[in-house]
Amino acid sequence: MHKSDWEEIPPTEPNSPRLPDPVCGMLVEPRQSAGTRTNHGRSVFFCSTQCLEKFDANPEHYGKKPE
């Protein structure tokens, strides 16, 4: 299972500090991200179009909290 702590970060403004990409965990500056999506009411940002495509293919996988 892919483990990411992005869900634990409270909602922020686009000019906030870097946030983790939910697919790979890389820290992303929102204004320089390759894209954004809303998942479970939170904005998530992506380091690359590849991570964005992986997320789009299976968003439920990245939206689960670790058990």
PyMOL Python script that loads the backbone (N, CA, C, O; Angstrom):
from pymol import cmd

cmd.read_pdbstr("""\
ATOM      1  N   MET A   1       0.840  -1.188   0.000  1.00  0.00           N
ATOM      2  CA  MET A   1       0.000   0.000   0.000  1.00  0.00           C
ATOM      3  C   MET A   1       0.880   1.244   0.000  1.00  0.00           C
ATOM      4  O   MET A   1       1.861   1.315   0.740  1.00  0.00           O
ATOM      5  N   HIS A   2       0.539   2.195  -0.804  1.00  0.00           N
ATOM      6  CA  HIS A   2       1.282   3.450  -0.859  1.00  0.00           C
ATOM      7  C   HIS A   2       0.962   4.255   0.385  1.00  0.00           C
ATOM      8  O   HIS A   2      -0.206   4.490   0.695  1.00  0.00           O
ATOM      9  N   LYS A   3       1.995   4.677   1.100  1.00  0.00           N
ATOM     10  CA  LYS A   3       1.765   5.454   2.313  1.00  0.00           C
ATOM     11  C   LYS A   3       2.127   6.908   2.056  1.00  0.00           C
ATOM     12  O   LYS A   3       3.232   7.212   1.607  1.00  0.00           O
ATOM     13  N   SER A   4       1.209   7.785   2.336  1.00  0.00           N
ATOM     14  CA  SER A   4       1.419   9.214   2.176  1.00  0.00           C
ATOM     15  C   SER A   4       0.708   9.929   3.305  1.00  0.00           C
ATOM     16  O   SER A   4      -0.376   9.517   3.719  1.00  0.00           O
ATOM     17  N   ASP A   5       1.304  10.989   3.805  1.00  0.00           N
ATOM     18  CA  ASP A   5       0.658  11.702   4.907  1.00  0.00           C
ATOM     19  C   ASP A   5      -0.029  12.975   4.438  1.00  0.00           C
ATOM     20  O   ASP A   5      -0.317  13.847   5.258  1.00  0.00           O
ATOM     21  N   TRP A   6      -0.300  13.109   3.139  1.00  0.00           N
ATOM     22  CA  TRP A   6      -0.910  14.340   2.629  1.00  0.00           C
ATOM     23  C   TRP A   6      -2.257  14.619   3.251  1.00  0.00           C
ATOM     24  O   TRP A   6      -2.637  15.784   3.371  1.00  0.00           O
ATOM     25  N   GLU A   7      -3.004  13.588   3.655  1.00  0.00           N
ATOM     26  CA  GLU A   7      -4.330  13.815   4.209  1.00  0.00           C
ATOM     27  C   GLU A   7      -4.293  14.493   5.570  1.00  0.00           C
ATOM     28  O   GLU A   7      -5.295  15.060   6.006  1.00  0.00           O
ATOM     29  N   GLU A   8      -3.162  14.440   6.238  1.00  0.00           N
ATOM     30  CA  GLU A   8      -3.045  15.020   7.569  1.00  0.00           C
ATOM     31  C   GLU A   8      -2.754  16.521   7.523  1.00  0.00           C
ATOM     32  O   GLU A   8      -2.776  17.188   8.557  1.00  0.00           O
ATOM     33  N   ILE A   9      -2.483  17.048   6.338  1.00  0.00           N
ATOM     34  CA  ILE A   9      -2.170  18.466   6.201  1.00  0.00           C
ATOM     35  C   ILE A   9      -3.470  19.244   6.041  1.00  0.00           C
ATOM     36  O   ILE A   9      -4.277  18.914   5.173  1.00  0.00           O
ATOM     37  N   PRO A  10      -3.688  20.269   6.861  1.00  0.00           N
ATOM     38  CA  PRO A  10      -4.924  21.037   6.747  1.00  0.00           C
ATOM     39  C   PRO A  10      -4.991  21.803   5.425  1.00  0.00           C
ATOM     40  O   PRO A  10      -3.956  22.057   4.807  1.00  0.00           O
ATOM     41  N   PRO A  11      -6.197  22.175   4.985  1.00  0.00           N
ATOM     42  CA  PRO A  11      -6.323  22.960   3.752  1.00  0.00           C
ATOM     43  C   PRO A  11      -5.500  24.243   3.832  1.00  0.00           C
ATOM     44  O   PRO A  11      -5.421  24.880   4.882  1.00  0.00           O
ATOM     45  N   THR A  12      -4.895  24.606   2.717  1.00  0.00           N
ATOM     46  CA  THR A  12      -4.025  25.777   2.686  1.00  0.00           C
ATOM     47  C   THR A  12      -4.305  26.618   1.453  1.00  0.00           C
ATOM     48  O   THR A  12      -4.999  26.183   0.534  1.00  0.00           O
ATOM     49  N   GLU A  13      -3.770  27.799   1.443  1.00  0.00           N
ATOM     50  CA  GLU A  13      -3.865  28.693   0.293  1.00  0.00           C
ATOM     51  C   GLU A  13      -2.835  28.266  -0.750  1.00  0.00           C
ATOM     52  O   GLU A  13      -1.837  27.639  -0.395  1.00  0.00           O
ATOM     53  N   PRO A  14      -3.048  28.587  -2.020  1.00  0.00           N
ATOM     54  CA  PRO A  14      -2.100  28.192  -3.058  1.00  0.00           C
ATOM     55  C   PRO A  14      -0.689  28.734  -2.882  1.00  0.00           C
ATOM     56  O   PRO A  14       0.246  28.153  -3.433  1.00  0.00           O
ATOM     57  N   ASN A  15      -0.495  29.807  -2.150  1.00  0.00           N
ATOM     58  CA  ASN A  15       0.852  30.353  -1.965  1.00  0.00           C
ATOM     59  C   ASN A  15       1.502  29.836  -0.679  1.00  0.00           C
ATOM     60  O   ASN A  15       2.413  30.471  -0.150  1.00  0.00           O
ATOM     61  N   SER A  16       1.047  28.703  -0.182  1.00  0.00           N
ATOM     62  CA  SER A  16       1.553  28.105   1.037  1.00  0.00           C
ATOM     63  C   SER A  16       2.884  27.405   0.801  1.00  0.00           C
ATOM     64  O   SER A  16       3.345  27.317  -0.337  1.00  0.00           O
ATOM     65  N   PRO A  17       3.507  26.905   1.870  1.00  0.00           N
ATOM     66  CA  PRO A  17       4.746  26.130   1.724  1.00  0.00           C
ATOM     67  C   PRO A  17       4.510  24.867   0.899  1.00  0.00           C
ATOM     68  O   PRO A  17       3.375  24.548   0.544  1.00  0.00           O
ATOM     69  N   ARG A  18       5.571  24.171   0.605  1.00  0.00           N
ATOM     70  CA  ARG A  18       5.480  22.968  -0.214  1.00  0.00           C
ATOM     71  C   ARG A  18       4.666  21.878   0.483  1.00  0.00           C
ATOM     72  O   ARG A  18       4.722  21.719   1.703  1.00  0.00           O
ATOM     73  N   LEU A  19       3.909  21.133  -0.325  1.00  0.00           N
ATOM     74  CA  LEU A  19       3.043  20.062   0.164  1.00  0.00           C
ATOM     75  C   LEU A  19       3.413  18.766  -0.533  1.00  0.00           C
ATOM     76  O   LEU A  19       3.917  18.806  -1.655  1.00  0.00           O
ATOM     77  N   PRO A  20       3.180  17.606   0.095  1.00  0.00           N
ATOM     78  CA  PRO A  20       3.552  16.346  -0.530  1.00  0.00           C
ATOM     79  C   PRO A  20       2.614  15.922  -1.658  1.00  0.00           C
ATOM     80  O   PRO A  20       1.392  16.022  -1.545  1.00  0.00           O
ATOM     81  N   ASP A  21       3.210  15.452  -2.735  1.00  0.00           N
ATOM     82  CA  ASP A  21       2.472  14.844  -3.837  1.00  0.00           C
ATOM     83  C   ASP A  21       1.867  13.547  -3.280  1.00  0.00           C
ATOM     84  O   ASP A  21       2.597  12.753  -2.688  1.00  0.00           O
ATOM     85  N   PRO A  22       0.553  13.304  -3.449  1.00  0.00           N
ATOM     86  CA  PRO A  22      -0.056  12.116  -2.860  1.00  0.00           C
ATOM     87  C   PRO A  22       0.402  10.803  -3.500  1.00  0.00           C
ATOM     88  O   PRO A  22       0.206   9.736  -2.917  1.00  0.00           O
ATOM     89  N   VAL A  23       1.007  10.865  -4.685  1.00  0.00           N
ATOM     90  CA  VAL A  23       1.444   9.647  -5.360  1.00  0.00           C
ATOM     91  C   VAL A  23       2.856   9.265  -4.938  1.00  0.00           C
ATOM     92  O   VAL A  23       3.084   8.130  -4.520  1.00  0.00           O
ATOM     93  N   CYS A  24       3.800  10.180  -5.038  1.00  0.00           N
ATOM     94  CA  CYS A  24       5.206   9.845  -4.772  1.00  0.00           C
ATOM     95  C   CYS A  24       5.747  10.436  -3.475  1.00  0.00           C
ATOM     96  O   CYS A  24       6.803  10.016  -2.999  1.00  0.00           O
ATOM     97  N   GLY A  25       5.035  11.408  -2.895  1.00  0.00           N
ATOM     98  CA  GLY A  25       5.487  12.010  -1.642  1.00  0.00           C
ATOM     99  C   GLY A  25       6.437  13.186  -1.807  1.00  0.00           C
ATOM    100  O   GLY A  25       6.805  13.822  -0.819  1.00  0.00           O
ATOM    101  N   MET A  26       6.840  13.487  -3.035  1.00  0.00           N
ATOM    102  CA  MET A  26       7.742  14.618  -3.263  1.00  0.00           C
ATOM    103  C   MET A  26       7.064  15.915  -2.829  1.00  0.00           C
ATOM    104  O   MET A  26       5.864  16.088  -3.040  1.00  0.00           O
ATOM    105  N   LEU A  27       7.827  16.826  -2.223  1.00  0.00           N
ATOM    106  CA  LEU A  27       7.266  18.104  -1.808  1.00  0.00           C
ATOM    107  C   LEU A  27       7.103  19.009  -3.024  1.00  0.00           C
ATOM    108  O   LEU A  27       8.019  19.170  -3.831  1.00  0.00           O
ATOM    109  N   VAL A  28       5.919  19.591  -3.134  1.00  0.00           N
ATOM    110  CA  VAL A  28       5.555  20.390  -4.313  1.00  0.00           C
ATOM    111  C   VAL A  28       5.120  21.774  -3.857  1.00  0.00           C
ATOM    112  O   VAL A  28       4.336  21.912  -2.919  1.00  0.00           O
ATOM    113  N   GLU A  29       5.634  22.792  -4.527  1.00  0.00           N
ATOM    114  CA  GLU A  29       5.146  24.150  -4.300  1.00  0.00           C
ATOM    115  C   GLU A  29       3.877  24.299  -5.142  1.00  0.00           C
ATOM    116  O   GLU A  29       3.941  24.183  -6.365  1.00  0.00           O
ATOM    117  N   PRO A  30       2.727  24.552  -4.514  1.00  0.00           N
ATOM    118  CA  PRO A  30       1.463  24.566  -5.241  1.00  0.00           C
ATOM    119  C   PRO A  30       1.465  25.400  -6.520  1.00  0.00           C
ATOM    120  O   PRO A  30       0.907  24.971  -7.530  1.00  0.00           O
ATOM    121  N   ARG A  31       2.075  26.568  -6.497  1.00  0.00           N
ATOM    122  CA  ARG A  31       2.064  27.427  -7.701  1.00  0.00           C
ATOM    123  C   ARG A  31       2.890  26.846  -8.837  1.00  0.00           C
ATOM    124  O   ARG A  31       2.730  27.253  -9.988  1.00  0.00           O
ATOM    125  N   GLN A  32       3.774  25.899  -8.532  1.00  0.00           N
ATOM    126  CA  GLN A  32       4.625  25.320  -9.567  1.00  0.00           C
ATOM    127  C   GLN A  32       4.267  23.858  -9.834  1.00  0.00           C
ATOM    128  O   GLN A  32       5.039  23.141 -10.471  1.00  0.00           O
ATOM    129  N   SER A  33       3.119  23.413  -9.360  1.00  0.00           N
ATOM    130  CA  SER A  33       2.742  22.014  -9.527  1.00  0.00           C
ATOM    131  C   SER A  33       2.358  21.713 -10.978  1.00  0.00           C
ATOM    132  O   SER A  33       2.031  22.609 -11.757  1.00  0.00           O
ATOM    133  N   ALA A  34       2.409  20.427 -11.311  1.00  0.00           N
ATOM    134  CA  ALA A  34       2.030  19.985 -12.653  1.00  0.00           C
ATOM    135  C   ALA A  34       0.523  19.888 -12.793  1.00  0.00           C
ATOM    136  O   ALA A  34       0.006  19.697 -13.894  1.00  0.00           O
ATOM    137  N   GLY A  35      -0.179  20.021 -11.681  1.00  0.00           N
ATOM    138  CA  GLY A  35      -1.633  19.962 -11.705  1.00  0.00           C
ATOM    139  C   GLY A  35      -2.169  19.828 -10.300  1.00  0.00           C
ATOM    140  O   GLY A  35      -1.416  19.610  -9.351  1.00  0.00           O
ATOM    141  N   THR A  36      -3.468  19.958 -10.177  1.00  0.00           N
ATOM    142  CA  THR A  36      -4.110  19.836  -8.875  1.00  0.00           C
ATOM    143  C   THR A  36      -5.446  19.123  -9.037  1.00  0.00           C
ATOM    144  O   THR A  36      -6.078  19.182 -10.092  1.00  0.00           O
ATOM    145  N   ARG A  37      -5.852  18.465  -7.992  1.00  0.00           N
ATOM    146  CA  ARG A  37      -7.154  17.827  -7.927  1.00  0.00           C
ATOM    147  C   ARG A  37      -7.715  18.065  -6.529  1.00  0.00           C
ATOM    148  O   ARG A  37      -6.981  18.429  -5.610  1.00  0.00           O
ATOM    149  N   THR A  38      -9.009  17.861  -6.378  1.00  0.00           N
ATOM    150  CA  THR A  38      -9.632  17.904  -5.062  1.00  0.00           C
ATOM    151  C   THR A  38     -10.009  16.482  -4.710  1.00  0.00           C
ATOM    152  O   THR A  38     -10.665  15.794  -5.492  1.00  0.00           O
ATOM    153  N   ASN A  39      -9.600  16.045  -3.544  1.00  0.00           N
ATOM    154  CA  ASN A  39      -9.892  14.694  -3.097  1.00  0.00           C
ATOM    155  C   ASN A  39     -10.303  14.757  -1.640  1.00  0.00           C
ATOM    156  O   ASN A  39      -9.549  15.241  -0.795  1.00  0.00           O
ATOM    157  N   HIS A  40     -11.496  14.268  -1.344  1.00  0.00           N
ATOM    158  CA  HIS A  40     -12.034  14.300   0.020  1.00  0.00           C
ATOM    159  C   HIS A  40     -12.048  15.727   0.570  1.00  0.00           C
ATOM    160  O   HIS A  40     -11.775  15.948   1.750  1.00  0.00           O
ATOM    161  N   GLY A  41     -12.370  16.698  -0.301  1.00  0.00           N
ATOM    162  CA  GLY A  41     -12.489  18.080   0.121  1.00  0.00           C
ATOM    163  C   GLY A  41     -11.180  18.824   0.285  1.00  0.00           C
ATOM    164  O   GLY A  41     -11.167  19.950   0.784  1.00  0.00           O
ATOM    165  N   ARG A  42     -10.088  18.223  -0.123  1.00  0.00           N
ATOM    166  CA  ARG A  42      -8.778  18.873   0.012  1.00  0.00           C
ATOM    167  C   ARG A  42      -8.102  18.979  -1.347  1.00  0.00           C
ATOM    168  O   ARG A  42      -8.246  18.104  -2.200  1.00  0.00           O
ATOM    169  N   SER A  43      -7.373  20.053  -1.527  1.00  0.00           N
ATOM    170  CA  SER A  43      -6.598  20.202  -2.753  1.00  0.00           C
ATOM    171  C   SER A  43      -5.314  19.399  -2.614  1.00  0.00           C
ATOM    172  O   SER A  43      -4.637  19.453  -1.588  1.00  0.00           O
ATOM    173  N   VAL A  44      -4.994  18.658  -3.661  1.00  0.00           N
ATOM    174  CA  VAL A  44      -3.731  17.927  -3.710  1.00  0.00           C
ATOM    175  C   VAL A  44      -2.979  18.378  -4.951  1.00  0.00           C
ATOM    176  O   VAL A  44      -3.592  18.687  -5.973  1.00  0.00           O
ATOM    177  N   PHE A  45      -1.655  18.419  -4.867  1.00  0.00           N
ATOM    178  CA  PHE A  45      -0.807  18.954  -5.917  1.00  0.00           C
ATOM    179  C   PHE A  45       0.180  17.882  -6.360  1.00  0.00           C
ATOM    180  O   PHE A  45       0.557  17.007  -5.581  1.00  0.00           O
ATOM    181  N   PHE A  46       0.594  17.962  -7.627  1.00  0.00           N
ATOM    182  CA  PHE A  46       1.417  16.915  -8.219  1.00  0.00           C
ATOM    183  C   PHE A  46       2.731  17.462  -8.756  1.00  0.00           C
ATOM    184  O   PHE A  46       2.786  18.561  -9.307  1.00  0.00           O
ATOM    185  N   CYS A  47       3.791  16.670  -8.582  1.00  0.00           N
ATOM    186  CA  CYS A  47       5.124  17.079  -9.028  1.00  0.00           C
ATOM    187  C   CYS A  47       5.294  16.925 -10.530  1.00  0.00           C
ATOM    188  O   CYS A  47       6.110  17.619 -11.137  1.00  0.00           O
ATOM    189  N   SER A  48       4.520  16.008 -11.143  1.00  0.00           N
ATOM    190  CA  SER A  48       4.675  15.732 -12.573  1.00  0.00           C
ATOM    191  C   SER A  48       3.354  15.274 -13.165  1.00  0.00           C
ATOM    192  O   SER A  48       2.427  14.901 -12.446  1.00  0.00           O
ATOM    193  N   THR A  49       3.284  15.311 -14.483  1.00  0.00           N
ATOM    194  CA  THR A  49       2.083  14.818 -15.150  1.00  0.00           C
ATOM    195  C   THR A  49       1.949  13.303 -14.969  1.00  0.00           C
ATOM    196  O   THR A  49       0.836  12.779 -14.986  1.00  0.00           O
ATOM    197  N   GLN A  50       3.078  12.591 -14.794  1.00  0.00           N
ATOM    198  CA  GLN A  50       3.016  11.152 -14.563  1.00  0.00           C
ATOM    199  C   GLN A  50       2.300  10.841 -13.253  1.00  0.00           C
ATOM    200  O   GLN A  50       1.462   9.940 -13.207  1.00  0.00           O
ATOM    201  N   CYS A  51       2.618  11.574 -12.193  1.00  0.00           N
ATOM    202  CA  CYS A  51       1.940  11.368 -10.905  1.00  0.00           C
ATOM    203  C   CYS A  51       0.464  11.759 -11.017  1.00  0.00           C
ATOM    204  O   CYS A  51      -0.396  11.090 -10.445  1.00  0.00           O
ATOM    205  N   LEU A  52       0.173  12.814 -11.734  1.00  0.00           N
ATOM    206  CA  LEU A  52      -1.212  13.243 -11.939  1.00  0.00           C
ATOM    207  C   LEU A  52      -1.999  12.155 -12.676  1.00  0.00           C
ATOM    208  O   LEU A  52      -3.139  11.863 -12.313  1.00  0.00           O
ATOM    209  N   GLU A  53      -1.405  11.561 -13.697  1.00  0.00           N
ATOM    210  CA  GLU A  53      -2.073  10.500 -14.451  1.00  0.00           C
ATOM    211  C   GLU A  53      -2.296   9.255 -13.594  1.00  0.00           C
ATOM    212  O   GLU A  53      -3.346   8.619 -13.688  1.00  0.00           O
ATOM    213  N   LYS A  54      -1.317   8.903 -12.759  1.00  0.00           N
ATOM    214  CA  LYS A  54      -1.480   7.757 -11.849  1.00  0.00           C
ATOM    215  C   LYS A  54      -2.623   8.012 -10.878  1.00  0.00           C
ATOM    216  O   LYS A  54      -3.429   7.119 -10.615  1.00  0.00           O
ATOM    217  N   PHE A  55      -2.696   9.221 -10.349  1.00  0.00           N
ATOM    218  CA  PHE A  55      -3.772   9.581  -9.434  1.00  0.00           C
ATOM    219  C   PHE A  55      -5.117   9.501 -10.138  1.00  0.00           C
ATOM    220  O   PHE A  55      -6.062   8.922  -9.603  1.00  0.00           O
ATOM    221  N   ASP A  56      -5.214  10.078 -11.335  1.00  0.00           N
ATOM    222  CA  ASP A  56      -6.474  10.072 -12.087  1.00  0.00           C
ATOM    223  C   ASP A  56      -6.935   8.653 -12.407  1.00  0.00           C
ATOM    224  O   ASP A  56      -8.136   8.388 -12.454  1.00  0.00           O
ATOM    225  N   ALA A  57      -6.000   7.749 -12.624  1.00  0.00           N
ATOM    226  CA  ALA A  57      -6.347   6.368 -12.956  1.00  0.00           C
ATOM    227  C   ALA A  57      -6.945   5.619 -11.764  1.00  0.00           C
ATOM    228  O   ALA A  57      -7.714   4.677 -11.955  1.00  0.00           O
ATOM    229  N   ASN A  58      -6.604   6.025 -10.536  1.00  0.00           N
ATOM    230  CA  ASN A  58      -7.079   5.310  -9.356  1.00  0.00           C
ATOM    231  C   ASN A  58      -7.077   6.226  -8.129  1.00  0.00           C
ATOM    232  O   ASN A  58      -6.326   5.980  -7.186  1.00  0.00           O
ATOM    233  N   PRO A  59      -7.904   7.276  -8.124  1.00  0.00           N
ATOM    234  CA  PRO A  59      -7.865   8.232  -7.003  1.00  0.00           C
ATOM    235  C   PRO A  59      -8.216   7.610  -5.662  1.00  0.00           C
ATOM    236  O   PRO A  59      -7.746   8.082  -4.627  1.00  0.00           O
ATOM    237  N   GLU A  60      -9.033   6.559  -5.654  1.00  0.00           N
ATOM    238  CA  GLU A  60      -9.406   5.921  -4.391  1.00  0.00           C
ATOM    239  C   GLU A  60      -8.187   5.342  -3.688  1.00  0.00           C
ATOM    240  O   GLU A  60      -8.122   5.336  -2.459  1.00  0.00           O
ATOM    241  N   HIS A  61      -7.227   4.856  -4.458  1.00  0.00           N
ATOM    242  CA  HIS A  61      -6.014   4.282  -3.879  1.00  0.00           C
ATOM    243  C   HIS A  61      -5.248   5.323  -3.060  1.00  0.00           C
ATOM    244  O   HIS A  61      -4.695   5.003  -2.007  1.00  0.00           O
ATOM    245  N   TYR A  62      -5.216   6.539  -3.531  1.00  0.00           N
ATOM    246  CA  TYR A  62      -4.449   7.589  -2.873  1.00  0.00           C
ATOM    247  C   TYR A  62      -5.265   8.370  -1.864  1.00  0.00           C
ATOM    248  O   TYR A  62      -4.726   9.213  -1.147  1.00  0.00           O
ATOM    249  N   GLY A  63      -6.539   8.105  -1.802  1.00  0.00           N
ATOM    250  CA  GLY A  63      -7.422   8.815  -0.867  1.00  0.00           C
ATOM    251  C   GLY A  63      -7.649   8.093   0.432  1.00  0.00           C
ATOM    252  O   GLY A  63      -8.292   8.627   1.336  1.00  0.00           O
ATOM    253  N   LYS A  64      -7.125   6.872   0.545  1.00  0.00           N
ATOM    254  CA  LYS A  64      -7.315   6.109   1.773  1.00  0.00           C
ATOM    255  C   LYS A  64      -6.292   6.506   2.814  1.00  0.00           C
ATOM    256  O   LYS A  64      -5.128   6.749   2.498  1.00  0.00           O
ATOM    257  N   LYS A  65      -6.733   6.569   4.051  1.00  0.00           N
ATOM    258  CA  LYS A  65      -5.805   6.799   5.149  1.00  0.00           C
ATOM    259  C   LYS A  65      -5.127   5.477   5.504  1.00  0.00           C
ATOM    260  O   LYS A  65      -5.761   4.425   5.432  1.00  0.00           O
ATOM    261  N   PRO A  66      -3.843   5.515   5.886  1.00  0.00           N
ATOM    262  CA  PRO A  66      -3.163   4.288   6.287  1.00  0.00           C
ATOM    263  C   PRO A  66      -3.911   3.620   7.443  1.00  0.00           C
ATOM    264  O   PRO A  66      -4.404   4.295   8.346  1.00  0.00           O
ATOM    265  N   GLU A  67      -3.989   2.278   7.404  1.00  0.00           N
ATOM    266  CA  GLU A  67      -4.687   1.542   8.469  1.00  0.00           C
ATOM    267  C   GLU A  67      -3.749   1.201   9.597  1.00  0.00           C
ATOM    268  O   GLU A  67      -4.163   0.583  10.579  1.00  0.00           O
TER     269      GLU A  67
END
""", "prot")
cmd.dss("prot")
cmd.show_as("cartoon", "prot")
cmd.util.cbc("prot")
cmd.orient("prot")
